[in-house]
Amino acid sequence: MPSATLTIDPAFTIAPVNRRTFGTFVEHMGRCVYTGIYEPGHATADEDGFRKDVLELTRELGVSVVRYPGGNFVSGYRWEDGVGPRADRPRRLDLAWHSVETNEFGLDEFSRWCAKAGVEPMMAINLGTRGVQEALDLLEYTNHPGGTALSDLREQHGASPYGIKLWCLGNEMDGPWQIGHKTPTEYGRLAAETARAMRMIAPDLQLVACGSSSSKMPLFGTWERDVLRETYEFVDHISCHAYYGNDDGDTASFLASAVDMDHFIEAVVATADHVGAELKSSKKIGISFDEWNVWYGERSRRTDGPGDQWEVAPRRIEDEYNVTDAVVVGNLLISLLRHSDRVGVACLAQLANVIAPIMTEPGGAAWRQPTFHPFAITSRLAAGQVLRIETDSPTVSTARYGDVPAVDAVATYDEGRVALFAVNRSSEGPVEVTIDVSRAGVTTLDEAVIVHDEDPNATNTAERPDRVTAQPFESARLADGKLTLTLPAISWAAVSLSE
């Protein structure tokens, strides 16, 4: 059996675990909102129409922050449509997803939902069809304590200040598909003007400029450079978006998707630091990886009916995830944690139904997709400091990334407790992994779980919601400062140790 060795040393710190790493994303797209998190009349619906079964799963998932309301949707959104009495709210055409938006769920409902879910809101601003004034109006409505037209309007709607600290300055403005698509200089100027004005109201806001929609965009690198040259001193983060799939059947490359995420993050950091050097600034720009997930373009259910019809909440990209997808999601979380020194925010896109860890049926059940489990467990166990791990591992050959380590891992250390997260990216067979934990002083194996199945294509459904779950990892052993694991092919595991 191939073998790998790792060393965990509490002295090899990267950065503290950032709870905002465990964010998700709610967009007015498909059934994420309607019959996802919100469904009045459902058996579990509360007085606000929120599905309590989805709220419970959101808490179990360990979500920290939720980005809203888009996504592509935000670039044509009028936030005023989603406040005040529902009977007065207009129905609008949503050009982004060729749908009808009823506005039954809007800003006021989202804020109440966040409070019930125990999550921090991350608000996106429309910089596609709107600009500085509309951003200031939204900020006044959400955050100003009172005594002005819009803050008083919020109070008339029965709400205290929402206190939103984290804001996205638009969404994917480099994409030709985006309403209000702009050149990097056009967008950078608008984002800088918006950020400067918003800080006149609230200097302590944390603002995210739009980076490239993916690392494969034609302007990737130059977009970040030109945008940051305009916005560097006014923003805190620049965004990254990445989706990975296996439509071409290249499973070896798909399992190594985290290699691409590593490179993406490091390239954006290098570009940001280059601009900082040009500007002679001591400030460091963070990364907001506020859209990431597995997404199968070819096998997604895109709509309930003909694409030329305007429907309310049609099914859009409701991917059914399997064990292999869950292992990739677990590995992408490893990458995000490994870059905690620069990744300040990350959002799994999306929360419910739309390429999501939580699935629902209208009037019916809610259940966990296989991808739910590595996210929930990592969020629960990761604490303290992220540690740098040096890995000596056999390699896997991939068409996209060349030879990559079969075993990838990250660990955290918190006052005598170690959490290890590891994957075997090989589909050929198990790897025996030996981890030296002697420097951490841990003597007790508290928990060991694994996501794996003899059928890597196994999925969960409403009829079989627990076909794929995290199982006890029986091969984990701790003795004499050595932790040993036999990681099966295509598997993700987490282990918790203490003194």
C-alpha positions in Angstrom: 0.0 0.0 0.0 1.4 3.5 -0.8 2.2 5.6 2.2 2.3 9.3 3.1 3.8 11.1 6.1 2.8 14.4 7.7 4.0 16.5 10.6 1.8 18.6 12.8 3.7 21.3 14.9 1.8 24.0 16.8 4.7 26.4 16.0 4.0 26.3 12.3 1.1 28.7 12.3 -0.4 30.3 9.2 -3.2 32.5 10.8 -6.2 32.2 13.1 -9.2 30.2 11.8 -11.5 32.8 10.3 -15.2 32.0 11.0 -16.2 33.8 7.9 -14.5 31.0 5.9 -17.7 29.1 6.5 -20.1 31.4 4.6 -22.8 30.5 2.1 -24.8 32.3 -0.4 -28.5 33.0 -0.9 -29.5 34.4 -4.3 -32.9 35.1 -5.9 -32.2 32.3 -8.3 -34.3 29.2 -9.0 -35.6 27.8 -5.7 -32.9 29.0 -3.3 -35.3 31.5 -1.7 -38.9 30.4 -2.7 -39.6 26.8 -1.5 -36.0 26.8 -0.3 -35.4 28.9 2.8 -38.9 30.5 2.5 -42.2 28.7 2.0 -45.3 30.0 3.8 -47.8 27.2 4.2 -45.1 24.6 4.6 -45.7 22.3 7.5 -42.6 23.6 9.2 -43.0 27.3 8.3 -42.8 29.8 11.1 -44.7 33.1 11.5 -42.4 34.7 8.9 -42.8 31.9 6.3 -39.3 30.6 6.9 -38.9 26.8 6.7 -37.8 25.7 10.1 -36.4 22.4 8.7 -34.0 24.5 6.5 -33.1 26.8 9.4 -32.2 23.8 11.5 -30.0 22.4 8.7 -28.4 25.8 8.2 -27.4 25.9 11.9 -26.1 22.3 11.7 -24.1 23.2 8.6 -22.2 25.7 10.8 -22.8 28.7 8.5 -21.2 31.9 9.7 -22.1 34.5 7.0 -24.6 34.6 4.1 -24.1 36.7 0.9 -27.3 38.2 -0.5 -29.2 38.8 -2.9 -26.8 37.8 -5.7 -24.9 36.9 -7.7 -26.0 37.9 -11.2 -29.5 38.8 -9.8 -28.1 41.8 -7.9 -27.1 43.7 -11.1 -30.7 44.5 -11.9 -32.1 44.5 -8.4 -34.0 47.4 -6.8 -33.7 46.9 -3.0 -36.7 49.1 -2.3 -38.9 46.4 -3.9 -38.2 44.1 -1.0 -39.1 46.2 2.0 -42.4 47.3 3.6 -45.9 45.7 3.3 -45.8 42.7 0.9 -49.1 43.7 -0.7 -47.4 46.8 -2.0 -44.4 45.1 -3.5 -44.1 45.0 -7.3 -43.5 41.9 -9.5 -40.4 42.4 -11.7 -38.7 40.6 -14.6 -35.4 39.2 -13.5 -33.2 39.3 -16.5 -30.3 37.4 -14.9 -32.2 34.1 -14.6 -35.1 34.7 -16.9 -37.7 34.6 -14.1 -40.4 36.6 -12.5 -39.4 38.1 -9.1 -42.4 38.6 -6.8 -40.4 40.4 -4.1 -42.4 38.6 -1.4 -39.0 37.9 0.2 -36.7 40.9 0.3 -34.3 42.8 2.5 -36.5 42.9 5.6 -37.2 39.2 5.4 -33.5 38.3 4.8 -32.5 40.3 7.9 -35.0 38.5 10.0 -34.0 35.2 8.6 -30.3 35.9 9.4 -31.2 36.7 13.0 -33.0 33.4 13.3 -30.3 31.4 11.6 -27.6 33.1 13.7 -25.6 34.2 10.7 -23.9 37.5 9.6 -25.4 39.1 6.5 -23.1 40.0 3.6 -24.9 42.5 1.4 -24.3 42.9 -2.3 -24.9 46.3 -4.0 -26.3 46.8 -7.5 -23.5 48.4 -9.5 -24.9 47.2 -12.8 -28.0 49.3 -13.4 -27.4 51.6 -10.4 -24.6 53.5 -8.7 -23.4 55.7 -5.8 -26.7 57.2 -4.7 -28.6 53.9 -4.6 -25.8 52.4 -2.5 -26.0 55.2 0.0 -29.7 54.9 0.2 -29.5 51.2 0.9 -26.8 51.8 3.6 -28.9 54.5 5.2 -31.9 52.2 5.3 -30.0 49.2 6.8 -27.7 50.8 9.2 -28.5 54.4 10.2 -30.0 54.6 13.7 -32.9 57.0 12.8 -33.9 60.5 12.2 -33.6 60.4 8.4 -36.1 59.6 5.7 -34.8 56.1 5.0 -33.9 55.1 8.5 -37.3 56.2 9.7 -38.9 54.2 6.9 -37.1 51.1 8.2 -38.5 51.8 11.7 -42.0 52.2 10.2 -41.5 48.7 8.8 -40.8 47.5 12.4 -37.1 47.0 12.2 -34.1 48.2 14.2 -30.8 49.0 12.4 -29.5 45.9 10.7 -25.9 46.8 11.3 -24.5 45.2 8.2 -20.7 45.4 8.1 -19.7 43.4 5.1 -20.6 44.7 1.6 -19.9 43.5 -2.0 -19.5 46.4 -4.5 -21.3 44.7 -7.3 -21.0 41.2 -8.7 -18.9 39.7 -11.6 -18.7 43.0 -13.4 -16.1 41.6 -15.8 -18.6 39.1 -17.2 -20.4 40.0 -20.5 -23.4 38.2 -19.2 -23.7 40.7 -16.4 -26.3 43.5 -16.6 -24.1 46.7 -16.7 -20.9 44.8 -17.6 -18.0 47.2 -17.5 -14.3 47.5 -18.4 -11.9 47.2 -15.4 -11.3 51.0 -15.3 -15.0 51.8 -15.6 -15.9 49.4 -12.8 -12.9 50.4 -10.7 -13.8 54.1 -10.8 -17.4 53.4 -9.9 -16.4 51.0 -7.1 -14.0 53.6 -5.7 -16.6 56.3 -5.8 -19.1 54.1 -4.1 -16.7 52.9 -1.4 -15.5 56.4 -0.6 -19.1 57.7 -0.3 -20.2 54.8 1.9 -17.3 55.3 4.2 -18.5 58.9 4.7 -21.5 57.3 6.5 -19.8 54.4 8.1 -15.9 54.4 8.1 -15.7 50.9 9.6 -17.5 49.0 6.8 -15.7 46.1 5.2 -15.9 46.4 1.4 -15.3 43.8 -1.3 -14.3 44.8 -4.9 -15.2 42.5 -7.8 -12.4 40.4 -9.0 -12.5 38.1 -12.0 -15.5 35.8 -12.4 -13.0 33.0 -12.8 -9.3 32.5 -13.4 -10.1 31.5 -16.9 -11.5 34.9 -17.9 -9.6 36.7 -20.6 -8.7 39.6 -18.4 -7.8 37.6 -15.3 -4.9 39.3 -13.6 -5.1 42.5 -15.5 -8.7 43.0 -14.2 -7.5 42.7 -10.6 -4.6 45.0 -11.3 -6.6 47.7 -12.9 -9.5 47.5 -10.4 -7.2 47.6 -7.4 -5.3 50.6 -8.9 -8.5 52.5 -8.5 -9.9 51.0 -5.3 -6.9 49.9 -3.2 -7.2 52.4 -0.4 -11.0 52.1 -0.2 -11.6 48.4 -0.1 -10.6 45.5 2.2 -11.0 42.5 -0.1 -11.2 41.5 -3.7 -13.4 38.7 -4.8 -12.6 35.3 -6.3 -15.3 33.0 -7.9 -14.6 29.4 -8.9 -16.7 26.4 -9.8 -15.4 22.9 -10.5 -17.1 20.0 -12.3 -16.5 16.7 -14.0 -18.6 17.0 -17.1 -15.7 15.7 -19.2 -15.2 12.5 -17.1 -11.6 13.5 -16.1 -12.1 12.3 -12.5 -8.4 12.5 -11.6 -8.2 16.2 -12.5 -11.6 16.9 -10.9 -10.4 15.3 -7.6 -7.4 17.7 -7.8 -9.5 20.9 -8.1 -8.0 22.3 -5.0 -4.7 22.7 -6.8 -6.4 25.2 -9.1 -8.0 27.0 -6.1 -4.5 27.2 -4.5 -3.1 28.8 -7.6 -6.0 31.1 -8.1 -5.7 32.5 -4.6 -1.9 32.9 -4.8 -2.1 34.6 -8.2 -4.6 37.2 -6.9 -2.6 37.7 -3.7 0.5 38.3 -5.8 -1.3 40.8 -8.1 -2.8 42.7 -5.1 0.6 42.9 -3.4 2.1 44.1 -6.6 -0.4 47.0 -6.8 0.2 47.7 -3.1 4.0 48.0 -3.9 3.2 50.3 -6.8 1.2 52.5 -4.5 3.8 52.3 -1.7 1.0 51.1 0.6 1.6 49.0 3.7 -2.0 47.8 3.5 -2.7 44.1 2.5 -5.8 43.3 0.5 -7.7 40.2 1.6 -9.5 37.6 -0.6 -13.3 37.2 -0.5 -13.8 33.8 -2.1 -17.5 34.5 -2.1 -18.6 32.0 -4.7 -17.2 28.5 -4.8 -18.6 25.0 -5.3 -18.9 22.0 -7.6 -21.2 22.7 -10.5 -22.1 20.4 -13.4 -23.2 22.5 -16.4 -24.2 19.5 -18.5 -26.3 17.6 -16.0 -28.0 20.4 -14.1 -31.7 20.7 -14.3 -32.0 24.3 -15.6 -35.8 24.9 -15.7 -39.2 23.3 -15.1 -40.5 24.4 -18.4 -39.5 26.0 -21.7 -36.7 28.5 -21.4 -38.7 31.2 -23.2 -41.3 31.4 -20.4 -41.1 33.8 -17.5 -41.8 31.7 -14.4 -41.7 32.3 -10.6 -38.9 30.4 -9.0 -38.3 27.8 -11.7 -35.8 25.0 -11.0 -32.3 26.2 -11.9 -29.1 24.1 -11.7 -30.3 21.7 -9.0 -27.2 19.5 -9.1 -27.5 16.1 -7.3 -24.1 15.6 -5.6 -22.3 12.4 -5.0 -19.5 11.1 -2.8 -16.8 12.3 -5.2 -18.2 15.8 -5.2 -18.2 15.7 -1.4 -14.5 14.8 -1.3 -13.7 17.7 -3.7 -15.7 20.1 -1.5 -13.8 18.9 1.5 -10.5 19.5 -0.3 -11.5 23.0 -1.4 -12.2 23.8 2.3 -8.7 22.5 3.0 -7.4 25.0 0.4 -9.4 27.9 1.9 -8.2 27.1 5.4 -4.6 26.8 4.2 -4.8 30.4 2.9 -6.4 31.9 6.1 -3.7 34.5 6.2 -5.3 36.2 3.1 -8.8 34.6 2.7 -11.0 36.7 4.9 -14.4 35.5 3.6 -15.6 32.5 1.7 -19.1 31.6 0.6 -20.2 28.2 -0.7 -22.7 28.9 -3.5 -25.6 28.4 -2.8 -27.3 27.3 0.4 -30.6 25.7 -0.7 -31.5 23.8 -3.9 -29.3 25.7 -6.3 -26.0 23.8 -6.4 -26.5 23.5 -2.7 -25.7 21.3 0.3 -29.4 21.5 1.4 -32.2 20.2 -0.9 -35.9 20.7 -0.4 -39.2 19.8 -2.2 -42.1 22.2 -2.2 -44.4 21.2 0.6 -42.1 18.2 1.3 -38.9 17.2 2.9 -35.5 18.8 3.3 -32.3 16.7 3.3 -28.5 16.9 3.3 -26.5 16.4 0.1 -23.2 14.5 0.5 -21.4 17.8 0.2 -23.1 19.0 3.4 -21.0 16.7 5.6 -17.4 17.9 5.1 -18.6 21.5 5.3 -20.5 20.9 8.6 -17.7 18.9 10.2 -14.9 21.3 9.2 -16.9 24.3 10.5 -17.5 22.5 13.8 -14.0 21.2 14.4 -11.7 23.9 12.9 -10.6 26.3 15.7 -7.6 28.3 17.0 -4.7 28.6 14.6 -4.4 27.1 11.1 -1.1 25.1 10.9 1.1 24.6 7.9 1.6 20.9 7.1 4.5 19.5 5.1 3.3 16.4 3.3 5.4 13.6 1.8 2.9 11.8 -0.4 2.7 9.6 -3.5 1.4 11.5 -6.5 -1.5 11.2 -8.9 -1.2 12.0 -12.6 -3.7 14.5 -13.9 -4.3 15.9 -17.4 -5.0 19.4 -16.1 -2.5 19.9 -13.3 0.3 17.3 -13.9 1.4 15.2 -11.0 -0.2 16.2 -7.7 0.0 14.8 -4.2 -2.5 12.0 -3.6 -2.9 13.2 0.1 -3.7 16.8 0.9 -4.3 18.0 4.4 -4.5 20.9 6.8 -4.7 21.1 10.6 -5.8 23.5 13.3 -4.6 23.9 16.9 -6.5 25.4 19.7 -5.3 25.2 23.4 -4.2 21.6 23.3 -6.7 20.4 20.7 -5.8 19.4 17.2 -8.2 19.0 14.2 -6.9 17.3 11.1 -8.7 17.4 7.7 -7.3 15.1 5.0 -8.2 13.7 1.6 -7.1 10.9 -0.6 -7.4 12.2 -4.2 -6.4 8.9 -5.7 -9.1 6.7 -7.3 -6.7 3.8 -7.5 -6.6 2.6 -3.9 -6.0 3.4 -0.3 -3.0 5.3 1.2 -1.5 4.6 4.6 -0.9 8.0 6.3 1.3 8.5 9.3 1.1 11.8 11.1 3.7 12.9 13.7 1.7 14.7 16.4 4.3 14.4 19.1 5.0 18.2 19.1 1.4 18.9 19.7 1.3 16.9 23.0 -2.0 15.2 22.2 -2.8 11.9 23.7 -6.5 11.3 23.1 -8.3 10.5 19.9 -11.7 12.2 20.5 -13.4 11.8 17.1 -12.6 10.4 13.7 -15.1 10.5 10.8 -14.8 9.8 7.1 -16.9 10.5 4.0 -16.4 7.5 1.6 -18.4 4.9 -0.2 -17.6 1.9 -2.3 -19.7 3.6 -4.9 -18.2 7.0 -5.5 -21.3 8.0 -7.4 -23.7 7.4 -4.4 -26.1 10.2 -3.7 -28.8 11.3 -1.2 -32.4 11.7 -2.2 -35.7 12.7 -0.5 -36.4 8.9 -0.4 -32.9 8.0 0.9 -31.7 11.1 2.6 -28.9 9.3 4.6 -27.5 7.1 1.9 -24.3 9.1 2.2 -23.2 10.4 5.6 -20.1 10.9 7.6 -19.2 7.5 9.2 -16.9 6.6 12.1 -13.3 6.3 10.8 -12.4 2.9 12.3 -8.8 2.8 11.0 -7.7 5.9 12.9 -5.2 5.0 15.6 -3.2 7.3 18.0 -0.2 5.8 19.9 3.2 7.2 21.0 2.8 10.5 19.3 1.8 9.0 15.9 -1.6 9.2 14.3 -2.2 6.5 11.6 -5.0 6.5 9.0 -5.8 4.3 6.1 -7.4 6.7 3.7 -9.5 4.7 1.1 -9.6 5.9 -2.5 -11.7 9.0 -3.0 -12.2 9.9 0.6 -12.3 12.8 3.0 -11.6 12.5 6.7 -11.5 14.6 9.9 -9.9 13.7 13.2 -10.0 15.5 16.5 -7.3 15.0 19.1 -6.7 16.5 22.6 -4.1 16.4 25.4 
